[in-house]
Amino acid sequence: MTEPADMKVYSDDAKNYSVADWADRQGYVVKFVHAPTRHKVEFPALISDFTDTHSPSFGQTLGSSMHDPILTLEKTDRAISFTMTIVSASVQEARYNAQCVNLLIQMLYPTVSEDGHFIGKPFINIHMMNLLEGSRADMGVTCVIQGLDYGVKFDEGVINGNEGVRALNLSGKEIYPRSLEISISAMAVIEIERREGDANPFPTNYPSYGGQ
């Protein structure tokens, strides 16, 4: 079995020239953990948009002797969406960030056995500081990612080792954007787990934005 990947925020030679160094020291990191394989990938938390929508759904029961119906809670959906910008200060960092993005996209697909059967659902735990955390500070929120938009911001330039686009096209070498944008929409999965002696009646990933 393949060992789980643990791709943390970029920390190689050019880190001191990158926003990754600042984000890592401050703890401003978005972390994704793939539940079936335990693969992990992190990005600096350059967040431009964030919404966390809670939507209860109610059913109605009518009674012959009652004027108003009885409302029954059927479910509560939690929809999460955010946009993060990934910037690179060097070819080495851009290559590493591309590998991280590739791994995150692969996490959206189910794992498959050697005979072609699905063996793992693509649940992903997302932890984003106190914006997305579970009942413990080190826990994130388990989600199904329903959409991931990958956008390259070419107007902010590309990284190509100063060889020029024409030389790259002729040689087939690598070219990376200095900045790209990832937009994610996800649905939280309620984890029904109660620890013995726990007085909290809510699920373990009951929404919390800090302040505990």
C-alpha positions, 0 to 999 in steps of 0.5 A: 500500500502506498504511504500517505503523501504529506505535502506541507506548505512549500519550504525549500530553498526559495521559501524566504522569498515566498509568501509561504514562509510568512503563512507557515510562521503565522499558521495561516494554512488551508489543509486538506486530508483525503479520508480513504488514503490519508494523503495531506496537502497544504496551501498558504491561506490567501483567502479572498472569499469565504461563505459557510451557509447553514440551511435547515429543512423542515417537514410539516405534519397536519392534525385534524384538531390543530390549526397550525402544522407541526414542524419537524426538522428533516436535515440541516445542510452546510454548504461551504465555499471559498476562493484561495490564491496560490502564488509562486516566487520561483520555478521550484515553488511553482513546480511544487505548488502544481504537484499540490494542486494535482494531488488535491484534484485527484482527491476528488475521485473515488479510490479504485481497486485493482479489479476496477471497483470503487473502494473509497468515497472521496471524503475530504477533511478541510481545516482552515484555522478557526474558520473551518474546524471541528470540536477540537482545534486540530480537527477540520470539517469532513466534506464532499467537494462538489466543485473545484474551479482552477483558474490561471491569472496570466495577467500577473505573469509567468515563471519560466527561468527567464528563457522567454516564451519563444524559447520555451515553446521551442524546447518544450520546457516548463512554464508556470503561472505566478498566480493561480486561483482555486475556487471550492464549493463543498457540502459538509458531512455530519459525523455522528460520534459521541465520546463517553462522558461528553455533555455536548449533544451536537455532532463532533464537527458542529460548526465553530468559528473559535472563541471557545 
